[in-house]
Amino acid sequence: MPFFEISIFILSCLAIIISSRWVIDSLSRLAYSLGWKEYVVAFFTVSLGAVLPELTIGIRAAVEGIPELSLGNVIGQNIILFTLAVAICTFVVKGILVQSRTVRSGTTFAVFSVILVFVLLSNGGLSRIDGLILITSFFLYVYWLFKKEDNFIKNYEEYDGEIIGKKGYLKQFLIFLGSFLIVIFSAEGIVYSAKEFAVIFNVPEALIGIMLVGAGVALPEIYFSVKLATRGRSWMILGGLTGAVAMSSTLVLGVVTMINPIEIVDFAPYSISRMFLILSGLVLWFFVRTSNRLTRREAIILFLIYFAFLFSEIFFGQLLI
């Protein structure tokens, strides 16, 4: 058994989870003291909490010459965000309100961004032109999101501490910087262990990204979403989760592709995950567009989709490779 590689992977995942939370907490304290609006903070903290590990892992994988690991990571994490993360939060708060037009539109864009990636992949990979298209899509999404004036009415009140002074700003900035450096080093450990797993188990890096790395880096987002749910801020959950899907599918893959284009010779490792990612996105989109609340019954359906994905990938995935 590759105990050393497993240890590196587990420790790196734990480090990236903890350091990502430190990054978000320091940003939250700065936002509270600077009087930022609540939706701005929600967008940058909830979504960034999931995307920051993906982005650092993706950049490191691209530099190492295995950008397909990042693609697998994005696909694996997005399946979890569409299904497991939403389902868990729905059970915690006994239903998530989805009356906001912004949340519904954000869910639509998240599904669109996922489909856009697979459309661009149909040519055999992602070129730098495709990366530019993805990055442009992200900035168009951000422009639309921040153009809505009703997102900037209420001040951020999530942080319960005191307003920090000048020394506090420096302290929080240093915490942010130090935590970000830990994220970078943790990404190095995850990429290293993922490469070793691919060799040891004789499977493509993409499959390692889908099954292991995607699950590992999704944990910070699940944690933060559940934390929001327990504090009664259920309206922020879907916006953050779908925002994370949109950001990873556009910004993360766009940046990775600009560094190192993704060439796919064999689509077999993506066959099952591609089907389940599109399915889970469309099912969540249907739930959001047809009712004002996600119920526990719908959460059970999302749970079943996720476990069906795991079962299919474990028992049938190897047959397709």
C-alpha positions as CSV (number, residue, x, y, z in Angstrom):
1,M,0.0,0.0,0.0
2,P,1.3,3.5,-0.8
3,F,1.1,4.7,2.8
4,F,3.5,7.7,2.2
5,E,1.4,9.0,-0.7
6,I,-1.8,8.5,1.1
7,S,-0.4,10.3,4.1
8,I,0.7,13.2,1.9
9,F,-2.7,13.4,0.3
10,I,-4.7,13.3,3.5
11,L,-2.4,15.9,5.3
12,S,-2.5,18.2,2.2
13,C,-6.3,18.0,2.0
14,L,-6.6,18.8,5.7
15,A,-4.2,21.7,5.3
16,I,-5.9,23.1,2.3
17,I,-9.3,22.9,4.1
18,I,-8.1,24.7,7.2
19,S,-6.0,27.3,5.4
20,S,-8.9,28.0,3.0
21,R,-11.1,28.7,5.9
22,W,-8.5,31.1,7.4
23,V,-8.4,32.9,4.1
24,I,-12.2,33.3,4.1
25,D,-12.4,34.3,7.8
26,S,-9.7,37.0,7.3
27,L,-11.6,38.4,4.3
28,S,-14.8,38.3,6.3
29,R,-13.3,40.3,9.1
30,L,-11.9,42.9,6.7
31,A,-15.3,43.1,4.9
32,Y,-17.2,43.7,8.1
33,S,-14.9,46.5,9.2
34,L,-14.9,48.1,5.7
35,G,-18.7,48.1,5.6
36,W,-19.0,45.9,2.4
37,K,-22.4,44.9,1.3
38,E,-23.6,41.4,2.3
39,Y,-24.0,40.0,-1.2
40,V,-20.5,41.0,-2.3
41,V,-19.1,39.2,0.7
42,A,-21.3,36.2,0.1
43,F,-20.1,35.9,-3.5
44,F,-16.4,36.2,-2.7
45,T,-16.4,34.1,0.5
46,V,-18.8,31.2,-0.2
47,S,-17.7,30.8,-3.8
48,L,-14.1,31.5,-3.2
49,G,-14.0,29.0,-0.4
50,A,-14.5,26.3,-2.9
51,V,-12.7,27.7,-5.9
52,L,-9.4,28.8,-4.2
53,P,-8.1,25.2,-3.6
54,E,-9.2,24.2,-7.2
55,L,-7.5,27.2,-8.7
56,T,-4.2,26.6,-6.9
57,I,-4.3,22.9,-7.6
58,G,-5.2,23.6,-11.3
59,I,-2.3,26.0,-11.8
60,R,0.1,23.6,-10.2
61,A,-1.2,20.7,-12.3
62,A,-0.9,22.8,-15.5
63,V,2.7,23.8,-14.6
64,E,3.5,20.1,-14.0
65,G,2.1,19.2,-17.4
66,I,-1.0,17.3,-16.3
67,P,-3.9,19.9,-16.7
68,E,-6.3,16.9,-17.1
69,L,-6.0,16.5,-13.3
70,S,-7.6,19.9,-12.9
71,L,-10.3,19.0,-15.3
72,G,-11.1,15.9,-13.3
73,N,-11.0,17.9,-10.1
74,V,-13.5,20.4,-11.4
75,I,-15.9,17.7,-12.7
76,G,-15.7,15.7,-9.4
77,Q,-16.2,18.7,-7.2
78,N,-19.0,20.1,-9.2
79,I,-20.9,16.9,-9.0
80,I,-20.6,17.0,-5.2
81,L,-21.7,20.7,-5.1
82,F,-24.8,20.0,-7.2
83,T,-25.8,17.0,-5.2
84,L,-24.3,16.2,-1.8
85,A,-23.6,19.7,-0.6
86,V,-27.1,21.0,-1.5
87,A,-28.7,17.9,-0.1
88,I,-26.9,18.1,3.3
89,C,-27.7,21.8,3.7
90,T,-31.4,21.1,2.7
91,F,-31.6,18.5,5.5
92,V,-29.9,20.9,8.0
93,V,-32.3,23.8,7.5
94,K,-35.4,21.6,6.6
95,G,-35.7,23.2,3.2
96,I,-33.9,26.0,1.3
97,L,-35.8,29.0,0.0
98,V,-35.2,29.7,-3.7
99,Q,-37.4,32.6,-4.4
100,S,-34.6,35.0,-5.3
101,R,-34.3,35.6,-9.1
102,T,-30.6,36.1,-8.6
103,V,-30.2,32.5,-7.2
104,R,-32.4,31.1,-9.9
105,S,-30.5,32.9,-12.7
106,G,-27.2,31.9,-11.0
107,T,-28.2,28.2,-11.1
108,T,-29.0,28.6,-14.8
109,F,-25.6,30.0,-15.5
110,A,-23.9,27.3,-13.5
111,V,-25.6,24.6,-15.6
112,F,-24.8,26.6,-18.8
113,S,-21.1,26.8,-17.8
114,V,-20.9,23.1,-17.2
115,I,-22.5,22.4,-20.6
116,L,-20.2,25.0,-22.3
117,V,-17.1,23.1,-21.0
118,F,-18.3,19.8,-22.6
119,V,-19.2,21.5,-25.8
120,L,-15.7,23.0,-26.0
121,L,-14.2,19.6,-25.1
122,S,-16.0,18.0,-28.0
123,N,-13.1,19.1,-30.3
124,G,-10.7,16.9,-28.4
125,G,-9.7,19.2,-25.6
126,L,-9.5,22.8,-24.5
127,S,-7.3,25.2,-26.4
128,R,-6.1,28.6,-25.3
129,I,-8.9,30.1,-27.4
130,D,-11.4,27.9,-25.4
131,G,-9.7,29.1,-22.2
132,L,-10.3,32.7,-23.3
133,I,-13.9,31.9,-24.0
134,L,-14.3,30.5,-20.5
135,I,-12.7,33.4,-18.8
136,T,-14.8,35.9,-20.8
137,S,-17.9,34.0,-19.8
138,F,-16.9,34.3,-16.1
139,F,-16.4,38.1,-16.4
140,L,-19.7,38.4,-18.2
141,Y,-21.3,36.5,-15.3
142,V,-19.7,38.8,-12.7
143,Y,-20.8,41.9,-14.7
144,W,-24.3,40.7,-14.7
145,L,-24.2,39.7,-11.0
146,F,-22.8,43.0,-9.8
147,K,-25.1,45.0,-12.1
148,K,-28.1,44.1,-10.0
149,E,-28.6,46.9,-7.5
150,D,-30.7,44.9,-5.1
151,N,-27.7,42.8,-4.3
152,F,-26.0,45.8,-2.6
153,I,-28.6,47.0,-0.1
154,K,-27.8,45.2,3.1
155,N,-24.4,45.6,4.9
156,Y,-22.6,42.4,5.9
157,E,-23.4,41.3,9.4
158,E,-22.1,37.7,9.5
159,Y,-18.9,38.5,11.5
160,D,-19.7,38.8,15.2
161,G,-16.5,40.5,16.4
162,E,-15.5,44.1,16.8
163,I,-14.6,46.5,14.1
164,I,-10.8,46.2,13.6
165,G,-8.5,49.2,13.6
166,K,-5.4,49.9,11.5
167,K,-3.3,47.3,13.3
168,G,-6.1,44.8,12.8
169,Y,-6.1,45.4,9.1
170,L,-2.4,44.5,8.9
171,K,-3.0,41.5,11.1
172,Q,-5.8,40.2,9.0
173,F,-3.8,40.8,5.8
174,L,-0.9,38.8,7.2
175,I,-3.2,36.0,8.1
176,F,-4.7,36.1,4.6
177,L,-1.2,36.0,3.0
178,G,0.1,33.3,5.3
179,S,-3.0,31.1,4.8
180,F,-2.8,31.6,1.0
181,L,0.8,30.4,1.1
182,I,-0.3,27.2,3.0
183,V,-3.0,26.7,0.3
184,I,-0.3,26.8,-2.4
185,F,2.0,24.3,-0.6
186,S,-0.9,22.0,0.1
187,A,-1.8,22.1,-3.6
188,E,1.7,20.9,-4.3
189,G,1.2,17.9,-2.0
190,I,-2.1,17.0,-3.6
191,V,-0.7,17.2,-7.1
192,Y,2.3,15.1,-6.1
193,S,0.2,12.4,-4.5
194,A,-2.3,12.4,-7.3
195,K,0.4,11.8,-9.8
196,E,1.8,8.9,-7.7
197,F,-1.7,7.4,-7.3
198,A,-2.2,7.4,-11.1
199,V,1.1,5.4,-11.5
200,I,0.5,3.0,-8.6
201,F,-3.1,2.2,-9.6
202,N,-2.5,2.5,-13.3
203,V,-5.4,4.8,-13.9
204,P,-5.6,8.2,-15.7
205,E,-4.9,11.4,-13.7
206,A,-8.4,12.6,-14.7
207,L,-10.0,9.7,-12.8
208,I,-7.9,10.5,-9.7
209,G,-9.0,14.1,-10.0
210,I,-12.7,13.1,-10.3
211,M,-12.8,10.6,-7.5
212,L,-10.2,11.7,-5.0
213,V,-9.1,15.3,-5.5
214,G,-12.6,16.6,-6.3
215,A,-14.0,15.0,-3.1
216,G,-11.1,16.3,-1.0
217,V,-11.3,20.0,-2.0
218,A,-15.1,20.0,-1.9
219,L,-15.0,19.6,1.9
220,P,-14.4,23.3,2.7
221,E,-17.5,24.3,0.6
222,I,-19.7,21.7,2.4
223,Y,-18.4,22.9,5.8
224,F,-19.0,26.6,5.1
225,S,-22.5,25.9,3.5
226,V,-23.6,23.9,6.6
227,K,-22.2,26.7,8.8
228,L,-24.4,29.2,6.9
229,A,-27.4,26.8,7.2
230,T,-27.1,26.6,11.0
231,R,-27.0,30.4,11.2
232,G,-30.2,30.8,9.3
233,R,-28.6,32.2,6.1
234,S,-30.1,29.6,3.8
235,W,-30.5,32.1,1.0
236,M,-26.7,32.4,0.6
237,I,-26.2,28.6,0.3
238,L,-27.5,28.0,-3.3
239,G,-26.0,31.3,-4.5
240,G,-22.6,30.3,-3.1
241,L,-22.7,26.6,-4.3
242,T,-23.9,27.5,-7.9
243,G,-21.4,30.4,-8.0
244,A,-18.6,28.0,-7.1
245,V,-19.7,25.7,-9.9
246,A,-19.8,28.6,-12.4
247,M,-16.4,29.9,-11.2
248,S,-14.6,26.6,-11.4
249,S,-16.1,25.7,-14.8
250,T,-15.1,29.1,-16.3
251,L,-12.4,30.9,-14.4
252,V,-10.4,27.9,-13.1
253,L,-10.5,25.9,-16.3
254,G,-9.9,29.0,-18.3
255,V,-6.8,29.9,-16.3
256,V,-5.5,26.3,-16.4
257,T,-6.0,26.1,-20.2
258,M,-4.3,29.4,-20.8
259,I,-1.2,28.0,-19.0
260,N,-1.3,24.5,-20.5
261,P,-4.0,23.5,-23.1
262,I,-5.8,20.3,-22.3
263,E,-5.6,17.5,-24.9
264,I,-7.9,14.5,-24.5
265,V,-7.0,11.4,-26.5
266,D,-9.5,9.1,-24.7
267,F,-12.8,10.3,-23.3
268,A,-13.5,7.1,-21.5
269,P,-12.5,8.3,-18.0
270,Y,-15.0,11.1,-18.4
271,S,-17.9,9.1,-19.7
272,I,-19.7,8.4,-16.4
273,S,-18.8,11.7,-14.7
274,R,-19.9,13.8,-17.7
275,M,-23.3,12.1,-17.7
276,F,-23.8,12.5,-13.9
277,L,-22.6,16.2,-13.9
278,I,-25.0,17.2,-16.6
279,L,-27.8,15.1,-15.0
280,S,-27.3,16.6,-11.5
281,G,-27.1,20.1,-12.8
282,L,-30.3,19.8,-14.8
283,V,-32.2,18.1,-11.9
284,L,-31.1,20.9,-9.5
285,W,-32.1,23.5,-12.1
286,F,-35.5,21.9,-12.5
287,F,-36.1,21.9,-8.7
288,V,-35.0,25.5,-8.4
289,R,-37.1,26.7,-11.4
290,T,-40.3,24.9,-10.5
291,S,-40.7,25.6,-6.7
292,N,-40.0,28.2,-4.1
293,R,-38.2,25.8,-1.7
294,L,-35.9,22.8,-2.0
295,T,-37.5,20.1,0.2
296,R,-36.1,17.0,1.9
297,R,-37.7,14.8,-0.7
298,E,-35.7,16.6,-3.4
299,A,-32.6,16.4,-1.3
300,I,-33.0,12.6,-1.1
301,I,-33.1,12.5,-5.0
302,L,-29.9,14.5,-5.0
303,F,-28.3,12.1,-2.5
304,L,-29.4,9.1,-4.7
305,I,-27.8,10.8,-7.8
306,Y,-24.5,11.2,-6.0
307,F,-24.4,7.7,-4.7
308,A,-25.4,6.3,-8.1
309,F,-22.4,8.3,-9.5
310,L,-20.1,6.7,-6.9
311,F,-21.4,3.2,-7.6
312,S,-21.2,3.6,-11.3
313,E,-17.6,5.1,-11.2
314,I,-16.3,2.4,-8.8
315,F,-17.9,-0.7,-10.4
316,F,-18.2,0.4,-14.1
317,G,-15.6,3.1,-14.5
318,Q,-12.6,0.7,-14.9
319,L,-14.5,-1.2,-17.6
320,L,-14.6,1.9,-19.8
321,I,-10.9,2.7,-19.5
